[in-house]
Structures are given as structure tokens and as C-alpha cells.
Amino acid sequence: MALAVVVWGRRDEARPAAAIVVLGAAQYEGRPSPVLRARLNHGLDLWRRGIAPRLILTGGRGPRDTTSEAEVGRRYALRHGVPAAAIALETEGRTTSESLRAVSRMMQREHDRSVVLVSDRFHMLRLAILARRMGLTSYTSPTATSPISASTSESLRYVMGESVKVPLAFILERKPQ
């Protein structure tokens, strides 16, 4: 399974879609963590290239947070030239599954439910599985600039974690009602 996580994480399937979904990561007192910043920068680059007309930024609040990861992402995107009308927020999800389920509900009435999913490389295979389970047509596009990717030991730790989470996502996750 680890090999599948690594191989899938090296694929960049970015192509025109209805939305770019940037998965949340930690934020520190209203500032994106280095991991979140890398994901946001990649999503902004895709948006500027015209891959999709809007960004959906995900991520709720941690136990002591005063703002959501998605809101921190919105502020960052606005400062980097994305108009407010092009940004949608998913602010309740605390897990990957919760966030993608909420994105699926947000896009429920849309004819085109295609999304480009942006996160770290280790995350791509599980994202693709979950998005499909949630009824989304997804294309993965990992950021290459995450500090996690820069560290062999950190990358290995996350790949091993995903090696357990991927089969569970495949087996346990159900399409939302």
C-alpha cells in the first residue's frame, strides 16, 4: 500500500474543472502554517492558470483556534489577488472525510461536480478514493513545495500513516445521503 501512496502522490492530473479544492492544514493565530501555505500557493497557481473559476478552501477550527483553516485560507487568497466571489469556504470539517463530504454537499445541485484536489503528495490516493465515494469527479494535483515533502523522514511517516488510512477509506467510507 505504501508504494501505491507514493506512486499516486507523484501524479499531477490538474485539468479544467468546476472548482479547485484546497485541503486545510494547521493555522497559527490566523496565519497559515508552512504546510497550509504550500497548499494555498499551489491552489492559487492553478486558479491563475485558469484550471477552475473558483477555489473551495476547506478546514474547520481546532480546539483552541479562534478562526477556521478555511477562513485563514480565504484571507491569504484575497491578499494574493483572488476576488471574494471566486472563493467558497467549507469551515466545519476537522478531517479529510468531513471536508470532502461537505464539499460534495456544496456542489450537490451543480451539473459539473469536477474538482481538482490540492494537498500534499502523501494525501492524494486517499483524497481520490474519498472524492469518488462522495460523488465527485476528481483530479489530484499535489503541491511540490510542502515542508513535509522536503523531509524524507516526515514523508515516510505520513506515507506509512496513509498506508493504513487508504484501505480504511475504501472499505468504511460511504457516499453521503
Phi, psi and omega in degrees: 000324180301320179298318178298319178299315181294312182298313181298324181292346179268354181272135172241108184259014185309130178202167181307136182209174179287328183205156170255124180253116178259117181286139182291165174205178186304149171228150183240105177050046177088002178245138180293139172295166177303324179292313178297319179299318179298318179294316179298315180300320179293316177299318178296320178298315178298318180297315179297329178283356178081020180297323179207153182282346181218158176251134169249116182257131186245162172125128180270206181255142171281172184306323182250007183286148176260349179215161181276159175300320180297318179294320176299319177297321178299313179301318180297313180297318178299316179296337181257022168093005178276126179292147181305324182295341181266003185243131172237147183242141169242107191250003185259332186295131175251352177230165177303313181298314179299317181295314180292325176298317179293320177298318178300317177296320179300325185262009186308317185267003183273143177292316180262110180252033180271139181221147169258120183266127182244126176195198176279161182304316184299339189270344193297315184296314180295321177301315181298318179296311182297317181299317178297317178299330182272003177085018178261147170268114188240150174230131182266144179214094184282148173283141179262358187250010180293142176299336177295317180294333182284344182248117180300317182292320178294316179302315181298317180299314180291321178298318180295320177298317179293331178298335175271319185289327183299307179298324178296319178297320181293320185276315191268331187284134179244155176296138180295150180283000000 
